[in-house]
């Protein structure tokens, strides 16, 4: 199975400031078709996870442009250009290159 | 806008069988992978498996011997059964729509949307 490792576990943020979360995979997620099969999800308190980014860098429908995904191969980053209060929650990365599909352990983003 | 609504028993005893159903409203049923994912404090998010509208399935090998996912295309529903439950199966279970990036794909490339989740507790 592909192991997904996120850091940090917890990220205190200040509204208006940028934030960054790292995700590393145990195998390259770059397919021969040129896509990286890496997704980012946000789970707000008491809610189901919601898709933010697919294929490494594509924002899902309705996701604000302050969210961006980057990286390739085994190292990926989710960046929030200016954190807003509504962005707090737990962020997960997930690989979809091969089954079983696997998730990172999550990064809890909270307001300082 | 596609919505997924799920239901099923929330309190079960060890050795019993978990049974959940997820209904899909407002969108096409074909062309997607209909998936089950669970979340527990100990193991985080865990992909259980998926089914497409033809009935083709993919399962997580760690659960494959105890899991069955089925589809009812006439009612736009899909279901999950997990047998021989233990306390380790206690989790919030989610259904989700799995989409592909295009062309032929062998499993979901991402999940959106997700159902509301069902807490399943296994306790004697």
HADDOCK unambig.tbl for C-alpha pairs under 7 A between the chains (distance, minus, plus):
assign (segid A and resid 37 and name CA) (segid B and resid 109 and name CA) 6.86 0.50 0.50
assign (segid A and resid 39 and name CA) (segid B and resid 110 and name CA) 6.66 0.50 0.50
assign (segid A and resid 48 and name CA) (segid B and resid 114 and name CA) 6.40 0.50 0.50
assign (segid A and resid 48 and name CA) (segid B and resid 116 and name CA) 5.95 0.50 0.50
assign (segid A and resid 48 and name CA) (segid B and resid 117 and name CA) 6.75 0.50 0.50
assign (segid A and resid 49 and name CA) (segid B and resid 114 and name CA) 6.93 0.50 0.50
assign (segid A and resid 50 and name CA) (segid B and resid 112 and name CA) 6.78 0.50 0.50
assign (segid A and resid 50 and name CA) (segid B and resid 113 and name CA) 6.81 0.50 0.50
assign (segid A and resid 51 and name CA) (segid B and resid 111 and name CA) 6.79 0.50 0.50
assign (segid A and resid 51 and name CA) (segid B and resid 112 and name CA) 6.01 0.50 0.50
assign (segid A and resid 54 and name CA) (segid B and resid 110 and name CA) 6.49 0.50 0.50
assign (segid A and resid 96 and name CA) (segid B and resid 108 and name CA) 6.97 0.50 0.50
assign (segid A and resid 96 and name CA) (segid B and resid 109 and name CA) 5.24 0.50 0.50
assign (segid A and resid 96 and name CA) (segid B and resid 110 and name CA) 6.91 0.50 0.50
assign (segid A and resid 100 and name CA) (segid B and resid 47 and name CA) 6.91 0.50 0.50
assign (segid A and resid 100 and name CA) (segid B and resid 60 and name CA) 5.19 0.50 0.50
assign (segid A and resid 101 and name CA) (segid B and resid 47 and name CA) 6.01 0.50 0.50
assign (segid A and resid 102 and name CA) (segid B and resid 46 and name CA) 6.67 0.50 0.50
assign (segid A and resid 102 and name CA) (segid B and resid 47 and name CA) 6.58 0.50 0.50
assign (segid A and resid 103 and name CA) (segid B and resid 45 and name CA) 6.13 0.50 0.50
assign (segid A and resid 105 and name CA) (segid B and resid 44 and name CA) 6.21 0.50 0.50
